[in-house]
Amino acid sequence: MALDLDIDRIRRVVGEGARDKVYPGAVWAVGDPSGNMTFGTPGVLDPDRPDEPMRHDTVFDVEDLTEILAVWSSIGSLVEVGKLHLDEQLGDFWSAVRGHPLGRVSTRDLLTHTAGIPTRTDLLNLYGTDPQDIRDGVLHDAVRRPPGEAVEYTDRAALVLGWLAEELSGQSLDVLAATEVWQPLGMTRTRYGPLPGDATARCAPTERDDITGARLRGTAHGLPSRLLGGVCGTSGVFSVLPDLAAFLRHLLRPRHNGGQPGFGTAWIQESLRIQTGELTPVGGLFWRPVPGTGPGTDDIWEHYGSGAAGAWLAPEQGRWAVLLTNTRYCTSDYGFLIHVRDTFRSLAFA
């Protein structure tokens, strides 16, 4: 059954972003859990190769969606098998933070961005380039305020949770995410960078490398992932539309779309409900409701951080949407993307 969408308006809005050089190109899609999907690929892969158009299988640096694809899903797998309890203070079971301020924080605090930890990562300026120094610095740093006092988004939450997942599983985050989530769902082209040559050739380039001056292509632009060898909780994952569609279909209809990853209905339902009480802005577990929506209305949830890729879910409507761009090729100011992203989302769930 075809999706009820104003496809012409979606094509026009996302296409105008390419025309106005908000990004060289984009891939967008709207689908349902049954496999119905409508997508578009305006613009080009690389302005230096103007004859090569965007394609539905273009590989993207998904930036902040790493937090969902790798961290949130891996944490969910650990929770569902009983290896992790959301409200237990980290210092009670994790020796790396015992006796430090982070030890009084819970996993739920981190997932709701109410942990009170610093709001900026700033790894290079604070801790240098040695991965162990960075890890020790983040895990032992002071907090801004006691947990539960305020909702303050920080990518440090995903960084800490990625290390926690590695500690509890005994696996690196890339291996854990691949074995527990990506492979069971058939996400064969989702992985951490740097990418091998064949995948790099189909990857949308982003910003210029500060040292070489060359466009980053197949290497994540996120500085934390580059400092930490490519794998961390905040960034570094590359993916393609077909893989993201499989992931989002699972979130709408767990256990009915392909394989069985380590998390399912219980984790999804827990994450897609308000967890922040009276605090604002309201949020679930790494997912937040679109402003103006909620249970009983549209019930649309989103995750995009500040990055150039975004994903949305509407469980009641039975619909998902994704927008992938390489805005970083044109600018580091994502403000130019906001209009396109918000208009696309409103049309996708109209």
Steps between C-alpha positions, in 0.01 A plus 500: 500500500644838399583758762273804517755777444533829319802367313528797268537742792757278670702478181481874455609584856792257515599581144510871577756425771731359233426786262574760771824321597386406849652166398627352173236229517267308726318171538158502664248226563167440672378150572292268712574175684357288218775600259321773307742785433520817293839666451682770311862580412536866396836656420840348437738285698791739464510845333841406361326215313186678376397218267466252788157533665399406849367144522285316751805295604739792548705449815470781757684603812189488720660713774273515807289204389799299626348555845191302395644244259790398725455622858126507570446165330798335672396632841152365433644158425686501833190614690277236347733214600537636854864609480410863568240667721403852404472650848811351660776755559797438274746495790322200652618271221755684286841535662616763248265761646475381861595784732464761225205736441378290206464206737186658648333517159267228368461366148151651487647841590733476200229381261270787602778762502431578865837378633638849563825427316678762283300601195790511254742224412800720403731200528804639322529822699425337833686169483731497198527223242581188703190273508565386858539858620173588328317207657637575848420869461139444400433230760666689786392855421286710732125531445314827448213420734345202685316247281133567435502877532486599133482367145821604325596327178861385491674261263710389797204284599541282191877496546468369856227250410710364214784425742253352747362267233854386422573441869191287557515305174875446479483610135591817317199714413528437127502122550217512755276711278576287195431166666205602717321739267626561147565145383173353635306775320690448176672840520795380298632845403490662842836522675745728670762671288750544358332323211673264256562625147190359331267655758692828498438538127124513563528720811376859505799728578481751784738767629870548427760333717684764704837342425482372142241738360326210327130434536416243767347201329457177687657655810261653751516875538416473873818581691430261791486200269820603325681552831377166628600291199169516313277331759316690771148569620452847358583457133683287246229277351434489126180361353266491201127548458409129461673420830336788684162396361550150643594647838204736519254235384616285789433783744141524377437127482761304700572137414297519179759640262786264428732390777482545874741754650581506870230753582130495431160622612580563867798726429325688221189567708707613798698736281203654320327637809563814702777432754581854613202568728431870545831604347521660159566439223330165541662185371510124498815288491719664232178568305295816546146586395462754222379824663123519490450125479448234762293198604143542383600738221760435233753331729802570277849434637827623355875476531744721316710694751658784306611289208419469133306172532165455674254221576137512611246246626122522542390176673129585500509599135723206409745712307872576497706757315867573442694788345867462410714788377865596470444857615854507640631526145346848477500632856553409865196710592204263518264793537457501122369143523232567764232624260547208264503247781194638682297539181591150385394354834167684501424377148609145576250471785220724372 
